[in-house]
């Protein structure tokens, strides 16, 4: 299946990396391969090391791309001792995962409640089904508020616990119905879909996205060559907060300089053509000392 994902902040990301003709680039979130494809179009001698824990992301056949079915928190295992010139983190879900994964990422589809980034999770992997059917009401409220910034988190958590006492919550439609019954009518008429924040929170919890991001940033910076650059595109405030704090710490320690003090946002034309880009924030840093 061809990718339907539209890469966000494509030119801004690539231009900001200050690439050379033979740069080695670590694409930590390969997804639809948009960034990598454009880099190889512009720099024919470049090399891409691509990571994605979703095997279905790999649709290419280019000898210049070395693809690894791996979470970017394990990038050190893939690279071993190899250093790279540039690193790209394009966080969040791809359109392919939302529309075609069948794993319950979208509240607009009736799918099994999995929400794991792995396309073939094992019995040991935690899923959204596990979370909504076994976690305590307090834990549910805490993650929905903490990871989703959902003001009705307690009402939603209470609704989930009450519903699961009657029957297992199996699908996204089951969960959407519970959320709909838990929140006020006026909330359901807002600009943002009433299930958005809860689904985001569950996905972050299932995949430990913030912990994985922190680990990936730390390991990624270690693999950068001096003078190399790292770009991070985030789509919600929690991801951006982790990235901003990490960058600021390195700047204060004299290990890096910030290429852009404020996040780079999508321009009007991109916003018009790709609504998903409205929440994207790009931050770039350059490594200036060896660790």
C-alpha positions in Angstrom: 0.0 0.0 0.0 1.3 3.4 -0.9 1.8 6.0 1.8 -0.9 8.7 2.1 1.2 10.5 4.7 2.1 14.2 3.9 5.3 15.2 5.4 5.1 18.3 7.6 7.7 21.2 7.5 9.7 19.3 4.9 11.8 22.2 3.5 12.2 23.9 6.8 13.6 20.6 8.3 16.0 19.7 5.5 17.2 23.3 5.0 17.8 23.6 8.8 20.0 20.5 8.9 22.8 22.1 6.8 23.5 18.9 4.9 26.5 18.1 2.8 26.5 16.1 -0.4 27.6 12.9 1.4 25.9 13.4 4.8 24.8 10.4 6.8 21.3 11.1 8.2 19.5 9.2 10.9 15.8 9.3 10.3 14.4 8.1 13.6 10.8 8.1 12.5 10.8 6.9 8.9 7.0 6.7 8.5 6.1 7.6 4.9 9.7 8.3 4.2 9.0 11.9 3.1 12.1 13.5 4.7 14.4 10.8 3.6 13.1 10.8 0.0 13.6 14.5 -0.4 17.1 14.4 1.2 18.1 11.7 -1.4 16.6 13.7 -4.2 18.7 16.7 -3.3 21.9 14.9 -2.2 22.4 11.8 -4.3 25.4 10.6 -2.4 23.8 10.9 1.0 23.1 7.9 3.2 20.0 7.3 5.3 19.7 5.1 8.3 16.0 4.7 8.9 14.2 3.5 12.0 10.6 2.7 12.5 9.0 0.1 14.9 6.2 -0.3 12.3 7.4 -2.8 9.7 4.7 -1.5 7.3 6.6 1.8 7.1 9.2 0.2 4.8 8.0 0.5 1.2 11.3 1.7 -0.4 13.8 0.0 -2.5 16.8 2.3 -2.4 20.3 1.0 -1.6 21.1 4.4 0.0 18.5 3.6 2.8 19.4 1.2 5.5 16.0 0.4 7.2 15.8 -1.1 10.7 12.5 -2.2 12.3 13.3 -0.7 15.7 12.1 1.9 18.2 14.3 5.0 18.2 15.0 4.6 21.9 17.2 1.7 20.8 19.1 3.7 18.1 22.4 3.0 19.8 21.9 -0.8 19.2 21.4 0.0 15.5 24.3 2.4 15.1 26.7 0.7 17.4 29.6 3.1 17.3 28.7 4.9 14.1 28.4 8.7 14.2 26.0 10.6 12.0 25.8 14.1 10.5 22.1 14.8 11.1 19.1 13.4 13.0 15.4 13.8 12.3 12.6 13.1 14.8 9.1 13.5 13.2 7.0 12.7 16.2 3.4 11.6 16.6 1.2 9.4 14.3 1.5 9.3 10.5 -1.6 9.5 8.4 -1.0 5.9 7.4 -1.2 4.8 11.0 -4.4 6.8 11.5 -6.2 5.6 8.4 -4.8 2.2 7.6 -3.3 0.5 10.6 -6.4 -1.0 12.1 -5.0 -0.6 15.6 -7.4 1.9 17.0 -5.6 5.1 16.7 -8.5 7.0 15.2 -11.7 7.7 17.1 -13.5 8.0 13.7 -13.1 4.3 13.0 -14.4 1.2 14.7 -11.3 -0.8 15.4 -9.8 -3.0 18.1 -8.4 -1.0 21.1 -4.6 -1.5 20.6 -3.0 1.9 20.0 0.5 0.3 19.9 3.0 1.6 17.3 4.0 -2.0 16.7 2.2 -3.6 13.7 2.3 -7.0 15.3 2.3 -6.7 19.1 3.1 -9.6 21.3 1.1 -10.8 24.3 3.7 -9.0 26.5 3.1 -5.6 24.9 0.6 -3.3 26.7 -2.4 -2.2 24.7 -5.2 0.4 25.2 -7.5 -2.5 25.9 -5.3 -3.4 28.9 -5.3 0.1 30.1 -9.1 0.8 29.9 -10.1 -2.6 31.3 -7.6 -3.1 34.1 -6.1 0.2 35.3 -7.6 1.9 38.4 -10.0 4.8 38.1 -7.4 7.1 39.6 -4.6 6.0 37.2 -7.0 6.5 34.2 -7.9 10.0 35.4 -4.3 10.8 36.0 -3.1 9.8 32.5 -6.1 11.3 30.7 -5.4 14.6 32.5 -1.6 14.4 32.4 -1.1 13.1 28.9 -4.2 14.5 27.3 -4.7 17.7 29.2 -8.3 16.7 29.3 -10.4 18.8 31.8 -13.1 16.1 32.1 -10.6 13.4 32.9 -12.2 12.3 36.2 -15.7 12.0 34.6 -14.3 10.0 31.7 -12.3 7.7 34.0 -15.4 7.1 36.1 -17.4 6.4 32.9 -14.8 3.9 31.8 -14.8 2.0 35.1 -18.6 1.9 35.2 -18.8 0.6 31.6 -16.2 -2.1 32.0 -18.1 -3.5 35.0 -20.9 -4.4 32.6 -18.8 -5.5 29.6 -15.3 -5.5 28.3 -14.4 -2.3 26.4 -13.1 -3.8 23.1 -13.3 -1.2 20.4 -12.7 2.4 19.6 -16.4 2.8 19.1 -17.1 1.4 22.6 -14.7 4.0 24.1 -16.0 6.9 22.1 -19.5 6.1 23.3 -18.3 6.1 26.9 -16.5 9.5 26.5 -19.6 11.0 24.8 -21.8 10.0 27.7 -19.3 11.3 30.2 -18.7 14.9 28.9 -21.2 17.8 28.7 -23.2 18.4 25.5 -21.5 21.8 24.9 -18.1 20.1 25.0 -19.2 17.8 22.1 -20.0 20.8 20.0 -16.5 22.3 20.3 -13.9 22.7 17.5 -11.8 19.7 18.8 -13.5 16.3 18.8 -14.4 15.4 22.3 -12.5 12.1 22.2 -9.2 13.6 20.9 -7.5 14.2 24.2 -8.4 10.9 25.7 -7.2 9.0 22.7 -3.9 11.0 22.7 -3.4 10.2 26.4 -4.0 6.5 26.0 -1.6 6.3 23.0 1.1 8.1 24.9 0.7 5.8 27.9 0.6 2.6 25.8 3.8 3.5 23.9 5.5 5.4 26.8 6.1 8.2 24.2 7.5 10.8 26.5 10.0 8.4 28.1 11.0 7.0 24.7 11.5 10.6 23.4 13.7 11.6 26.3 15.9 8.4 25.8 16.0 8.9 22.0 17.1 12.6 22.3 19.8 11.7 24.7 21.2 8.8 22.7 20.7 10.7 19.5 22.8 13.6 20.7 25.6 11.2 21.7 25.7 9.8 18.1 25.9 13.2 16.4 29.2 14.3 15.1 30.5 17.7 16.3 28.9 20.3 14.0 26.0 17.9 13.4 22.4 19.0 13.7 19.2 17.4 15.2 15.7 18.4 14.3 12.6 17.5 16.2 9.0 18.1 14.9 6.5 17.8 17.7 2.7 17.9 17.5 1.5 18.5 21.1 2.8 20.6 24.0 4.1 17.6 26.0 6.5 16.5 23.3 7.6 20.1 22.6 8.2 20.6 26.4 10.5 17.6 26.6 12.4 18.7 23.5 12.7 22.4 24.6 14.0 21.4 28.0 16.5 19.0 26.6 17.8 21.6 24.1 18.0 24.3 26.8 20.0 22.1 29.1 22.5 21.3 26.4 22.8 25.0 25.5 23.5 25.9 29.1 26.1 23.2 29.4 27.9 24.6 26.4 27.4 21.4 24.3 25.0 22.8 21.7 23.6 26.0 20.1 20.0 26.5 19.2 19.5 27.2 15.5 16.1 28.6 16.2 15.3 30.2 19.5 11.5 29.9 18.9 9.9 26.9 17.2 9.4 27.0 13.4 5.8 26.8 12.4 4.1 25.9 9.1 3.5 28.7 6.7 0.1 29.7 5.4 0.3 27.7 2.2 1.2 24.5 4.0 -1.6 25.1 6.5 -4.0 25.4 3.6 -2.8 22.2 1.9 -2.2 20.1 5.0 -4.4 20.9 8.1 -2.3 18.5 10.2 0.6 20.9 10.1 -1.2 23.5 12.2 0.1 22.0 15.5 3.6 21.1 14.2 6.6 22.8 15.9 10.2 22.4 14.6 13.2 22.8 16.8 16.8 22.4 15.6 20.1 22.4 17.5 23.8 22.0 16.6 26.3 20.0 18.5 29.4 22.1 19.3 31.4 19.9 21.6 32.3 16.3 22.0 30.9 14.4 25.0 
